[in-house]
């Protein structure tokens, strides 16, 4: 998404656009967390639905120190997560 000044993987962008459309918002964006070229997007609220998108790995983290759930693309090193 060009308005965020980052190059978001198209599969992560599908989730991000859907979540924003249905009232979620971005809480924070981190670059270089875990790996130098990685991107982490954390949404303010839980995901509005479960996603099944080829190439993304889903994980239920359920750790209040981190976040509730995440979808990751290992090739692009990008993750979208949501708070509780």
C-alpha positions in Angstrom: 0.0 0.0 0.0 1.7 3.1 -1.2 0.0 5.4 1.4 1.8 3.4 4.1 5.2 3.9 2.4 5.9 0.1 2.5 5.7 -2.6 -0.1 3.1 -5.0 1.3 2.9 -8.6 -0.1 -0.4 -9.0 -2.1 -1.6 -11.9 0.1 -1.1 -9.8 3.3 -2.7 -6.8 1.5 -5.9 -8.9 0.9 -6.4 -9.3 4.6 -5.4 -5.7 5.4 -7.9 -4.2 2.9 -10.7 -6.5 4.1 -10.1 -5.7 7.7 -10.0 -1.9 7.1 -13.1 -2.1 5.0 -14.9 -3.8 8.0 -13.8 -1.3 10.6 -10.5 -2.6 11.9 -7.5 -0.2 11.9 -3.7 -0.5 12.0 -2.3 -0.3 15.5 1.4 -0.4 14.5 3.8 -1.3 11.8 7.3 -2.6 12.4 10.0 -3.0 9.9 13.0 -5.3 10.5 11.5 -7.2 13.5 12.9 -10.6 13.6 14.7 -10.2 10.2 16.1 -7.2 8.5 13.7 -7.1 5.6 10.6 -8.2 7.5 7.3 -6.3 8.0 4.9 -6.7 10.9 1.5 -5.1 10.8 -0.6 -5.3 14.0 -4.3 -4.5 13.8 -6.2 -2.9 16.7 -9.0 -5.4 16.9 -9.3 -9.2 16.3 -9.7 -10.4 12.7 -13.3 -10.1 11.4 -13.1 -13.6 9.9 -10.8 -16.6 9.3 -8.8 -16.4 6.1 -7.7 -19.2 3.8 -5.2 -17.8 1.4 -2.6 -19.9 -0.4 0.9 -19.1 0.7 -0.1 -17.7 4.2 0.5 -19.6 7.4 -2.1 -19.1 10.2 -1.1 -19.2 13.9 -3.2 -18.8 17.0 -0.7 -17.0 19.3 -3.1 -16.2 22.2 -0.4 -14.4 24.2 -1.3 -11.0 25.7 2.3 -9.9 25.6 2.2 -10.3 21.8 -1.1 -10.7 20.0 -4.1 -13.0 19.4 -3.6 -14.4 15.9 -1.4 -13.9 12.9 -1.0 -14.7 9.2 2.5 -14.9 7.8 4.1 -15.1 4.4 7.5 -16.8 4.9 8.7 -15.9 1.4 8.3 -12.1 1.9 8.9 -12.2 5.6 5.7 -10.3 6.3 3.1 -10.9 9.0 -0.3 -9.4 9.8 -1.4 -9.9 13.4 -4.3 -8.7 15.5 -4.8 -7.7 19.1 -7.4 -9.2 21.5 
